[in-house]
Amino acid sequence: MKKLRATIDPIQEKGKINRELYGQFIEQAGRIVYGGLFVGKDSPIPNEDGVRLDVIQAYRDIQVPLLHWPGGGVADSYHWMDGVGPQEERKPLINRWTHQVEDNSFGTHEFFNLCEALGCEPYLVFNVGSATVRETASWLEYITFDGDTEMTRLRKKNGREKPWRLKYICMGNEWWFYETAQGYAEDYRRYSQFAREYGDNKLVRLLRGPQHFSYEHTDQLAGLVEPGSFDAMTLYQIIPSVPEGGGQSMQGGPIVSGGSVEFTKEEYYAALQNALKIDGSITRHLGILNRRTGNQGVKLAIDEWGTWYRQEKPEELWSMHMTMRDALIAAAVLNIYNQRSKDLLLCSLCMSINALCSILETKGDQLVKTPVYYVFRMYQGHQDAVLVHSFVEEDTVSFQGQELPCVSCSVSKKGETLLATLVNCSLERDYALEIELPHWSCRQCEGEILTGEIHSRNTFDAPCAVLPQAFTDFQIEDGRLRLTLPRASVVSLTLAP
């Protein structure tokens, strides 16, 4: 077993980890909302205003801090007026991605009431692809204005007396609809000009940025918008399971290949390789923004991230099943987000239920928590905690001519308690870690571990196949913490003086 040295220094504080880095994305598509989150008030499945109670409880158990809706691609064809008012009078939505007809029974009231019930921030993406500026401005008025207007009267008629709180907004989602960055910049300027703030509701404005490594688009866009007109630029970081340049490209989307359940060791390491590139992508996009805007405080919002594979069922949009592979990758990415928290405004996992990198799967009245869900549960203590200095000696695995780091960590502090999250992404090596704790005396430690064969997953027949277990393979001696970090594992440690 190879030995690695590590250091945790709580005295070296690096700023707060914004809780909204742990957001979730629910898109009005496939079985994410309808059949996943929302079943309707008349469903025999226990619900609150049509939203499944088991989903609400699952969200509460990981303290979901932010919900991103209605898209995604659907945002640029979503017309909010079709989804308010009596259910029987709502206009059906033809989903441009699936050609499904949805009844719009989940709309503005259902979304904002859910956010209130969860105590989380709503994040709206506005339709600039097929909606008018007036439609966008009216939606904001409907949601946030407390005066007497046509829109507020309509809101009250539909059952909501007081306005809701709305923090995050983004103008449009599909930047590749535009032939040039200039086309989007012109629309952003026009739509955001009429996105008014009402009362004490302050809006955080997001500029729709590119995907992955489209640095030229960021460079062009940042030079076309007023530096003070946005608070952050979005970045789309979907993680494929093929080396760069391989696989099949989706229109306007990522490179996809391989299955979510059946995959090779090479496909695992390819996905890990792509996930670890996110750190460098953040650095380069921010460098371009800082140079172009002259604003060293500008941030990124990674509002769509997660693994993306070939669909398991062609008839179900983005249908995939999460395995231990995805838990390891999600944990490694969340460690990156924690370490880069001063550069990030928010992040939202794509998608939350029944699609892509989901934390939950539903079928009828059954609900399954995926291995990715348990990573979010193990990491929830980082939300609004203070990031502190941590270091792990590097060991690598060779893949496609590159050396991939096997071990990552992030550590945060709340009061006198530390939360350390460690990931060993190696499929071949266990590690013996010796962690020094200068300026701090650790006397208590409790741990959890999530591990298993990388193809293992939770199913409706076996919902508890992959669960966190108590982790006790550690010793506190001479001011040091010694532990064994098994291959393919995620470990969380709660340390107290």
VOMAR-737383 format. One record per residue (C-alpha): residue number from 1; residue in one letter; chain; x, y, z. Coordinates in nm, 3 decimals, padded with zeros to 5 digits. Example, Ala and Ser with C-alpha at 12.3 -4.5 7.8 and 13.67 -1.06 7.14 Angstrom:
- 1  A  A  01.230  -00.450  00.780
- 2  S  A  01.367  -00.106  00.714
! end
This chain:
- 1  M  A  00.000  00.000  00.000
- 2  K  A  00.146  00.334  -00.104
- 3  K  A  00.184  00.602  00.163
- 4  L  A  00.084  00.963  00.094
- 5  R  A  00.134  01.266  00.314
- 6  A  A  -00.138  01.523  00.364
- 7  T  A  -00.192  01.847  00.554
- 8  I  A  -00.500  02.022  00.693
- 9  D  A  -00.446  02.369  00.839
- 10  P  A  -00.767  02.529  00.977
- 11  I  A  -00.582  02.854  01.048
- 12  Q  A  -00.544  02.921  00.674
- 13  E  A  -00.898  03.022  00.579
- 14  K  A  -00.982  03.072  00.209
- 15  G  A  -01.334  03.213  00.217
- 16  K  A  -01.686  03.078  00.234
- 17  I  A  -01.814  02.789  00.024
- 18  N  A  -02.142  02.926  -00.107
- 19  R  A  -02.416  02.671  -00.038
- 20  E  A  -02.553  02.730  -00.388
- 21  L  A  -02.261  02.536  -00.538
- 22  Y  A  -02.473  02.232  -00.443
- 23  G  A  -02.778  02.318  -00.657
- 24  Q  A  -03.003  02.088  -00.859
- 25  F  A  -03.145  02.125  -01.210
- 26  I  A  -03.501  02.020  -01.299
- 27  E  A  -03.583  02.063  -01.668
- 28  Q  A  -03.929  02.061  -01.821
- 29  A  A  -03.834  01.758  -02.034
- 30  G  A  -03.857  01.379  -02.044
- 31  R  A  -03.942  01.224  -01.706
- 32  I  A  -03.761  01.486  -01.500
- 33  V  A  -04.062  01.693  -01.394
- 34  Y  A  -04.361  01.489  -01.513
- 35  G  A  -04.337  01.136  -01.377
- 36  G  A  -04.035  01.231  -01.171
- 37  L  A  -04.081  01.531  -00.946
- 38  F  A  -04.447  01.606  -01.018
- 39  V  A  -04.739  01.362  -01.019
- 40  G  A  -05.035  01.599  -00.971
- 41  K  A  -05.263  01.661  -00.674
- 42  D  A  -05.496  01.373  -00.763
- 43  S  A  -05.221  01.110  -00.775
- 44  P  A  -05.239  00.817  -00.531
- 45  I  A  -04.867  00.877  -00.474
- 46  P  A  -04.834  01.091  -00.158
- 47  N  A  -04.774  01.450  -00.265
- 48  E  A  -04.786  01.813  -00.162
- 49  D  A  -04.951  02.031  -00.427
- 50  G  A  -04.866  01.760  -00.680
- 51  V  A  -04.496  01.728  -00.586
- 52  R  A  -04.396  01.385  -00.455
- 53  L  A  -04.342  01.386  -00.078
- 54  D  A  -04.058  01.135  -00.106
- 55  V  A  -03.875  01.368  -00.345
- 56  I  A  -03.933  01.665  -00.113
- 57  Q  A  -03.793  01.467  00.181
- 58  A  A  -03.494  01.346  -00.021
- 59  Y  A  -03.417  01.707  -00.117
- 60  R  A  -03.451  01.822  00.243
- 61  D  A  -03.217  01.548  00.364
- 62  I  A  -02.933  01.691  00.152
- 63  Q  A  -03.038  02.053  00.209
- 64  V  A  -03.084  02.136  -00.159
- 65  P  A  -02.996  02.508  -00.171
- 66  L  A  -03.101  02.598  -00.527
- 67  L  A  -03.337  02.474  -00.801
- 68  H  A  -03.272  02.562  -01.165
- 69  W  A  -03.579  02.562  -01.397
- 70  P  A  -03.743  02.537  -01.661
- 71  G  A  -03.437  02.451  -01.875
- 72  G  A  -03.205  02.375  -02.038
- 73  G  A  -03.306  02.362  -02.397
- 74  V  A  -03.672  02.383  -02.303
- 75  A  A  -03.625  02.735  -02.166
- 76  D  A  -03.608  02.892  -02.512
- 77  S  A  -03.947  02.749  -02.607
- 78  Y  A  -04.118  02.787  -02.268
- 79  H  A  -04.401  03.041  -02.239
- 80  W  A  -04.484  03.102  -01.877
- 81  M  A  -04.842  03.225  -01.929
- 82  D  A  -04.932  02.878  -02.057
- 83  G  A  -04.845  02.732  -01.715
- 84  V  A  -05.049  02.951  -01.476
- 85  G  A  -05.415  02.958  -01.384
- 86  P  A  -05.662  02.668  -01.340
- 87  Q  A  -05.514  02.336  -01.447
- 88  E  A  -05.792  02.264  -01.695
- 89  E  A  -05.730  02.597  -01.873
- 90  R  A  -05.355  02.565  -01.916
- 91  K  A  -05.215  02.531  -02.267
- 92  P  A  -05.027  02.210  -02.344
- 93  L  A  -04.656  02.241  -02.415
- 94  I  A  -04.502  02.059  -02.713
- 95  N  A  -04.152  01.973  -02.602
- 96  R  A  -03.922  02.060  -02.892
- 97  W  A  -03.664  01.802  -02.780
- 98  T  A  -03.888  01.499  -02.723
- 99  H  A  -04.196  01.595  -02.928
- 100  Q  A  -04.392  01.502  -02.616
- 101  V  A  -04.705  01.694  -02.525
- 102  E  A  -04.698  01.808  -02.162
- 103  D  A  -05.002  01.959  -01.991
- 104  N  A  -04.815  02.245  -01.817
- 105  S  A  -04.959  02.139  -01.482
- 106  F  A  -04.621  02.222  -01.327
- 107  G  A  -04.568  02.595  -01.374
- 108  T  A  -04.467  02.914  -01.198
- 109  H  A  -04.678  02.864  -00.884
- 110  E  A  -04.577  02.501  -00.841
- 111  F  A  -04.207  02.581  -00.886
- 112  F  A  -04.191  02.878  -00.653
- 113  N  A  -04.404  02.709  -00.389
- 114  L  A  -04.167  02.412  -00.399
- 115  C  A  -03.866  02.641  -00.353
- 116  E  A  -04.038  02.802  -00.055
- 117  A  A  -04.116  02.463  00.096
- 118  L  A  -03.750  02.359  00.060
- 119  G  A  -03.609  02.695  00.170
- 120  C  A  -03.396  02.707  -00.144
- 121  E  A  -03.319  02.976  -00.401
- 122  P  A  -03.509  02.968  -00.733
- 123  Y  A  -03.299  03.013  -01.047
- 124  L  A  -03.500  03.103  -01.359
- 125  V  A  -03.379  03.081  -01.718
- 126  F  A  -03.578  03.315  -01.942
- 127  N  A  -03.694  03.244  -02.295
- 128  V  A  -03.509  03.469  -02.538
- 129  G  A  -03.538  03.224  -02.825
- 130  S  A  -03.912  03.254  -02.894
- 131  A  A  -04.054  03.494  -02.631
- 132  T  A  -04.084  03.871  -02.646
- 133  V  A  -03.913  04.118  -02.417
- 134  R  A  -04.258  04.212  -02.285
- 135  E  A  -04.328  03.849  -02.194
- 136  T  A  -04.006  03.828  -01.995
- 137  A  A  -04.067  04.160  -01.820
- 138  S  A  -04.425  04.056  -01.735
- 139  W  A  -04.303  03.731  -01.578
- 140  L  A  -04.072  03.920  -01.344
- 141  E  A  -04.355  04.155  -01.253
- 142  Y  A  -04.590  03.862  -01.189
- 143  I  A  -04.336  03.694  -00.961
- 144  T  A  -04.180  03.980  -00.765
- 145  F  A  -04.397  04.296  -00.773
- 146  D  A  -04.616  04.387  -00.474
- 147  G  A  -04.815  04.670  -00.634
- 148  D  A  -05.147  04.681  -00.816
- 149  T  A  -05.103  04.596  -01.187
- 150  E  A  -05.254  04.363  -01.442
- 151  M  A  -04.986  04.104  -01.366
- 152  T  A  -05.018  04.120  -00.988
- 153  R  A  -05.395  04.099  -01.013
- 154  L  A  -05.354  03.789  -01.227
- 155  R  A  -05.116  03.636  -00.972
- 156  K  A  -05.366  03.702  -00.692
- 157  K  A  -05.649  03.561  -00.900
- 158  N  A  -05.438  03.247  -00.944
- 159  G  A  -05.403  03.207  -00.568
- 160  R  A  -05.085  03.390  -00.464
- 161  E  A  -05.136  03.713  -00.273
- 162  K  A  -04.777  03.817  -00.196
- 163  P  A  -04.486  03.807  -00.441
- 164  W  A  -04.218  03.540  -00.421
- 165  R  A  -03.847  03.597  -00.379
- 166  L  A  -03.631  03.550  -00.689
- 167  K  A  -03.253  03.577  -00.677
- 168  Y  A  -03.096  03.428  -00.992
- 169  I  A  -03.197  03.492  -01.353
- 170  C  A  -03.031  03.405  -01.684
- 171  M  A  -03.124  03.533  -02.029
- 172  G  A  -03.162  03.230  -02.254
- 173  N  A  -03.000  02.890  -02.248
- 174  E  A  -02.899  02.771  -02.593
- 175  W  A  -02.616  03.000  -02.698
- 176  W  A  -02.553  02.785  -03.005
- 177  F  A  -02.886  02.905  -03.147
- 178  Y  A  -02.695  03.216  -03.244
- 179  E  A  -02.457  03.223  -03.538
- 180  T  A  -02.233  03.470  -03.356
- 181  A  A  -02.165  03.587  -03.004
- 182  Q  A  -02.281  03.929  -03.118
- 183  G  A  -02.634  03.797  -03.180
- 184  Y  A  -02.665  03.674  -02.824
- 185  A  A  -02.501  03.987  -02.680
- 186  E  A  -02.759  04.206  -02.852
- 187  D  A  -03.046  03.997  -02.715
- 188  Y  A  -02.892  03.989  -02.367
- 189  R  A  -02.862  04.367  -02.365
- 190  R  A  -03.220  04.413  -02.485
- 191  Y  A  -03.387  04.161  -02.253
- 192  S  A  -03.184  04.244  -01.943
- 193  Q  A  -03.261  04.614  -01.986
- 194  F  A  -03.627  04.536  -01.914
- 195  A  A  -03.557  04.285  -01.634
- 196  R  A  -03.654  04.526  -01.357
- 197  E  A  -03.608  04.486  -00.986
- 198  Y  A  -03.914  04.547  -00.768
- 199  G  A  -03.912  04.645  -00.403
- 200  D  A  -03.629  04.487  -00.209
- 201  N  A  -03.600  04.188  -00.443
- 202  K  A  -03.247  04.210  -00.582
- 203  L  A  -03.164  04.011  -00.894
- 204  V  A  -02.837  03.836  -00.969
- 205  R  A  -02.795  03.841  -01.347
- 206  L  A  -02.623  03.564  -01.536
- 207  L  A  -02.481  03.594  -01.885
- 208  R  A  -02.527  03.276  -02.092
- 209  G  A  -02.177  03.152  -02.164
- 210  P  A  -02.039  02.861  -02.366
- 211  Q  A  -01.981  02.493  -02.304
- 212  H  A  -01.662  02.324  -02.195
- 213  F  A  -01.358  02.465  -02.368
- 214  S  A  -01.514  02.720  -02.607
- 215  Y  A  -01.271  02.992  -02.502
- 216  E  A  -01.307  03.185  -02.827
- 217  H  A  -01.679  03.231  -02.759
- 218  T  A  -01.606  03.367  -02.410
- 219  D  A  -01.349  03.605  -02.555
- 220  Q  A  -01.592  03.735  -02.816
- 221  L  A  -01.891  03.760  -02.581
- 222  A  A  -01.703  03.934  -02.300
- 223  G  A  -01.597  04.203  -02.543
- 224  L  A  -01.954  04.271  -02.654
- 225  V  A  -02.140  04.322  -02.324
- 226  E  A  -02.107  04.598  -02.069
- 227  P  A  -01.884  04.477  -01.785
- 228  G  A  -02.128  04.585  -01.513
- 229  S  A  -02.437  04.439  -01.681
- 230  F  A  -02.391  04.084  -01.545
- 231  D  A  -02.283  03.928  -01.217
- 232  A  A  -02.150  03.600  -01.354
- 233  M  A  -02.116  03.404  -01.678
- 234  T  A  -02.257  03.054  -01.704
- 235  L  A  -02.045  02.759  -01.809
- 236  Y  A  -02.178  02.425  -01.933
- 237  Q  A  -01.961  02.135  -01.811
- 238  I  A  -02.103  01.801  -01.923
- 239  I  A  -01.860  01.510  -01.874
- 240  P  A  -01.842  01.247  -02.152
- 241  S  A  -01.681  00.905  -02.117
- 242  V  A  -01.455  00.927  -02.422
- 243  P  A  -01.115  01.090  -02.472
- 244  E  A  -01.119  01.433  -02.633
- 245  G  A  -01.188  01.404  -03.005
- 246  G  A  -01.369  01.069  -02.983
- 247  G  A  -01.732  00.963  -02.967
- 248  Q  A  -02.042  01.101  -03.129
- 249  S  A  -02.136  01.469  -03.111
- 250  M  A  -02.491  01.576  -03.030
- 251  Q  A  -02.618  01.888  -03.201
- 252  G  A  -02.510  02.177  -02.986
- 253  G  A  -02.429  01.935  -02.706
- 254  P  A  -02.147  01.723  -02.570
- 255  I  A  -01.959  01.427  -02.707
- 256  V  A  -02.134  01.110  -02.589
- 257  S  A  -02.038  00.745  -02.608
- 258  G  A  -02.068  00.429  -02.406
- 259  G  A  -02.345  00.318  -02.176
- 260  S  A  -02.417  00.435  -01.824
- 261  V  A  -02.425  00.081  -01.686
- 262  E  A  -02.202  -00.120  -01.920
- 263  F  A  -01.863  00.044  -01.966
- 264  T  A  -01.495  -00.039  -01.970
- 265  K  A  -01.216  00.065  -01.738
- 266  E  A  -01.088  00.287  -02.020
- 267  E  A  -01.425  00.464  -02.040
- 268  Y  A  -01.415  00.519  -01.663
- 269  Y  A  -01.074  00.683  -01.682
- 270  A  A  -01.179  00.886  -01.987
- 271  A  A  -01.471  01.030  -01.791
- 272  L  A  -01.242  01.104  -01.497
- 273  Q  A  -00.994  01.272  -01.730
- 274  N  A  -01.269  01.498  -01.868
- 275  A  A  -01.397  01.577  -01.519
- 276  L  A  -01.056  01.686  -01.393
- 277  K  A  -01.022  01.928  -01.686
- 278  I  A  -01.296  02.140  -01.529
- 279  D  A  -01.042  02.304  -01.298
- 280  G  A  -00.831  02.429  -01.588
- 281  S  A  -01.143  02.533  -01.777
- 282  I  A  -01.251  02.753  -01.485
- 283  T  A  -00.908  02.917  -01.476
- 284  R  A  -00.896  02.992  -01.846
- 285  H  A  -01.253  03.123  -01.882
- 286  L  A  -01.205  03.347  -01.578
- 287  G  A  -00.876  03.476  -01.715
- 288  I  A  -01.049  03.580  -02.037
- 289  L  A  -01.334  03.748  -01.850
- 290  N  A  -01.098  03.935  -01.619
- 291  R  A  -00.891  04.059  -01.911
- 292  R  A  -01.192  04.163  -02.115
- 293  T  A  -01.395  04.327  -01.837
- 294  G  A  -01.119  04.452  -01.610
- 295  N  A  -01.318  04.305  -01.321
- 296  Q  A  -01.113  04.073  -01.103
- 297  G  A  -01.424  03.980  -00.903
- 298  V  A  -01.627  03.833  -01.190
- 299  K  A  -01.750  03.479  -01.127
- 300  L  A  -01.868  03.171  -01.315
- 301  A  A  -02.195  02.981  -01.269
- 302  I  A  -02.164  02.617  -01.374
- 303  D  A  -02.537  02.567  -01.411
- 304  E  A  -02.526  02.239  -01.605
- 305  W  A  -02.270  01.979  -01.501
- 306  G  A  -02.250  01.603  -01.470
- 307  T  A  -02.173  01.285  -01.660
- 308  W  A  -02.351  01.218  -01.989
- 309  Y  A  -02.367  00.880  -02.167
- 310  R  A  -02.563  00.710  -02.441
- 311  Q  A  -02.935  00.680  -02.361
- 312  E  A  -03.038  00.346  -02.209
- 313  K  A  -03.391  00.375  -02.357
- 314  P  A  -03.414  00.568  -02.686
- 315  E  A  -03.779  00.647  -02.617
- 316  E  A  -03.691  00.820  -02.287
- 317  L  A  -03.496  01.144  -02.314
- 318  W  A  -03.151  01.122  -02.153
- 319  S  A  -03.239  00.803  -01.964
- 320  M  A  -02.931  00.682  -01.776
- 321  H  A  -02.852  00.501  -01.453
- 322  M  A  -02.587  00.624  -01.209
- 323  T  A  -02.324  00.384  -01.080
- 324  M  A  -02.035  00.402  -00.836
- 325  R  A  -01.834  00.544  -01.128
- 326  D  A  -02.054  00.855  -01.125
- 327  A  A  -02.028  00.890  -00.748
- 328  L  A  -01.647  00.898  -00.770
- 329  I  A  -01.653  01.153  -01.051
- 330  A  A  -01.913  01.372  -00.879
- 331  A  A  -01.710  01.369  -00.557
- 332  A  A  -01.392  01.467  -00.742
- 333  V  A  -01.577  01.752  -00.918
- 334  L  A  -01.735  01.878  -00.595
- 335  N  A  -01.387  01.890  -00.442
- 336  I  A  -01.283  02.111  -00.735
- 337  Y  A  -01.584  02.337  -00.682
- 338  N  A  -01.506  02.367  -00.311
- 339  Q  A  -01.145  02.455  -00.382
- 340  R  A  -01.252  02.709  -00.645
- 341  S  A  -01.542  02.849  -00.441
- 342  K  A  -01.413  03.207  -00.455
- 343  D  A  -01.448  03.191  -00.836
- 344  L  A  -01.794  03.029  -00.851
- 345  L  A  -02.135  03.181  -00.789
- 346  L  A  -02.349  02.868  -00.820
- 347  C  A  -02.353  02.519  -00.968
- 348  S  A  -02.645  02.290  -01.054
- 349  L  A  -02.629  01.917  -01.126
- 350  C  A  -02.774  01.818  -01.461
- 351  M  A  -03.031  01.656  -01.414
- 352  S  A  -03.177  01.592  -01.073
- 353  I  A  -03.429  01.315  -01.146
- 354  N  A  -03.459  01.034  -01.404
- 355  A  A  -03.206  01.173  -01.652
- 356  L  A  -02.835  01.224  -01.708
- 357  C  A  -02.643  01.251  -01.379
- 358  S  A  -02.946  01.213  -01.153
- 359  I  A  -02.952  01.183  -00.776
- 360  L  A  -03.300  01.025  -00.779
- 361  E  A  -03.489  00.775  -00.994
- 362  T  A  -03.863  00.710  -00.974
- 363  K  A  -04.099  00.442  -01.106
- 364  G  A  -04.461  00.449  -00.999
- 365  D  A  -04.462  00.498  -00.623
- 366  Q  A  -04.100  00.383  -00.588
- 367  L  A  -03.800  00.611  -00.540
- 368  V  A  -03.433  00.515  -00.555
- 369  K  A  -03.142  00.727  -00.437
- 370  T  A  -02.844  00.689  -00.668
- 371  P  A  -02.481  00.672  -00.550
- 372  V  A  -02.447  01.037  -00.659
- 373  Y  A  -02.720  01.130  -00.409
- 374  Y  A  -02.512  00.989  -00.126
- 375  V  A  -02.211  01.195  -00.232
- 376  F  A  -02.425  01.509  -00.196
- 377  R  A  -02.538  01.386  00.146
- 378  M  A  -02.179  01.326  00.259
- 379  Y  A  -02.071  01.670  00.131
- 380  Q  A  -02.367  01.876  00.258
- 381  G  A  -02.171  02.002  00.561
- 382  H  A  -01.954  02.211  00.325
- 383  Q  A  -02.250  02.439  00.248
- 384  D  A  -02.177  02.791  00.379
- 385  A  A  -01.873  02.661  00.567
- 386  V  A  -01.527  02.822  00.548
- 387  L  A  -01.281  02.655  00.312
- 388  V  A  -00.946  02.589  00.479
- 389  H  A  -00.607  02.488  00.345
- 390  S  A  -00.559  02.121  00.261
- 391  F  A  -00.296  01.933  00.064
- 392  V  A  -00.255  01.571  -00.044
- 393  E  A  00.066  01.438  -00.194
- 394  E  A  00.004  01.342  -00.556
- 395  D  A  -00.004  00.996  -00.705
- 396  T  A  -00.121  00.936  -01.061
- 397  V  A  -00.248  00.676  -01.304
- 398  S  A  -00.139  00.685  -01.669
- 399  F  A  -00.416  00.720  -01.928
- 400  Q  A  -00.397  00.827  -02.293
- 401  G  A  -00.050  00.971  -02.242
- 402  Q  A  -00.156  01.180  -01.942
- 403  E  A  -00.107  01.137  -01.569
- 404  L  A  -00.438  01.159  -01.382
- 405  P  A  -00.429  01.245  -01.010
- 406  C  A  -00.587  00.968  -00.806
- 407  V  A  -00.662  01.142  -00.477
- 408  S  A  -00.836  01.474  -00.411
- 409  C  A  -00.974  01.645  -00.104
- 410  S  A  -01.143  01.957  00.030
- 411  V  A  -01.180  02.066  00.391
- 412  S  A  -01.412  02.322  00.547
- 413  K  A  -01.475  02.459  00.895
- 414  K  A  -01.793  02.545  01.085
- 415  G  A  -01.722  02.668  01.435
- 416  E  A  -01.466  02.428  01.581
- 417  T  A  -01.563  02.135  01.358
- 418  L  A  -01.393  02.034  01.034
- 419  L  A  -01.540  01.838  00.744
- 420  A  A  -01.284  01.666  00.522
- 421  T  A  -01.399  01.493  00.202
- 422  L  A  -01.151  01.265  00.028
- 423  V  A  -01.177  01.069  -00.297
- 424  N  A  -00.960  00.786  -00.425
- 425  C  A  -01.041  00.751  -00.796
- 426  S  A  -00.782  00.480  -00.857
- 427  L  A  -00.919  00.137  -00.945
- 428  E  A  -00.590  -00.031  -00.859
- 429  R  A  -00.442  00.127  -00.545
- 430  D  A  -00.532  00.172  -00.181
- 431  Y  A  -00.348  00.451  00.000
- 432  A  A  -00.223  00.499  00.353
- 433  L  A  -00.268  00.868  00.433
- 434  E  A  -00.082  01.045  00.712
- 435  I  A  -00.249  01.380  00.772
- 436  E  A  -00.068  01.650  00.969
- 437  L  A  -00.282  01.904  01.154
- 438  P  A  -00.059  02.200  01.245
- 439  H  A  -00.208  02.464  01.475
- 440  W  A  -00.496  02.232  01.564
- 441  S  A  -00.550  01.938  01.793
- 442  C  A  -00.785  01.664  01.673
- 443  R  A  -00.932  01.450  01.949
- 444  Q  A  -01.252  01.321  01.787
- 445  C  A  -01.321  01.178  01.442
- 446  E  A  -01.628  01.025  01.284
- 447  G  A  -01.629  00.897  00.929
- 448  E  A  -01.842  00.762  00.645
- 449  I  A  -01.731  00.575  00.334
- 450  L  A  -01.904  00.513  00.002
- 451  T  A  -01.734  00.244  -00.202
- 452  G  A  -01.798  -00.053  -00.426
- 453  E  A  -01.726  -00.205  -00.762
- 454  I  A  -01.756  00.080  -01.014
- 455  H  A  -02.049  -00.079  -01.202
- 456  S  A  -02.254  -00.122  -00.885
- 457  R  A  -02.572  00.083  -00.854
- 458  N  A  -02.904  00.106  -00.673
- 459  T  A  -03.207  -00.032  -00.856
- 460  F  A  -03.578  -00.059  -00.778
- 461  D  A  -03.520  -00.426  -00.693
- 462  A  A  -03.208  -00.351  -00.487
- 463  P  A  -03.232  00.011  -00.368
- 464  C  A  -02.966  -00.027  -00.098
- 465  A  A  -02.685  -00.192  -00.295
- 466  V  A  -02.462  00.117  -00.265
- 467  L  A  -02.491  00.299  00.067
- 468  P  A  -02.249  00.495  00.287
- 469  Q  A  -02.113  00.291  00.576
- 470  A  A  -01.941  00.390  00.896
- 471  F  A  -01.568  00.446  00.839
- 472  T  A  -01.341  00.348  01.127
- 473  D  A  -01.008  00.267  00.959
- 474  F  A  -00.822  00.559  01.116
- 475  Q  A  -00.606  00.641  01.418
- 476  I  A  -00.527  00.971  01.592
- 477  E  A  -00.168  00.963  01.714
- 478  D  A  00.089  01.230  01.797
- 479  G  A  -00.121  01.508  01.650
- 480  R  A  -00.159  01.320  01.322
- 481  L  A  -00.453  01.143  01.161
- 482  R  A  -00.364  00.817  00.989
- 483  L  A  -00.613  00.637  00.769
- 484  T  A  -00.651  00.389  00.485
- 485  L  A  -00.822  00.528  00.176
- 486  P  A  -00.944  00.227  -00.026
- 487  R  A  -00.948  00.222  -00.405
- 488  A  A  -01.269  00.356  -00.566
- 489  S  A  -01.394  00.525  -00.251
- 490  V  A  -01.534  00.850  -00.116
- 491  V  A  -01.466  00.922  00.251
- 492  S  A  -01.601  01.204  00.469
- 493  L  A  -01.447  01.279  00.807
- 494  T  A  -01.592  01.505  01.076
- 495  L  A  -01.310  01.621  01.301
- 496  A  A  -01.347  01.794  01.635
- 497  P  A  -01.092  01.921  01.894
! end
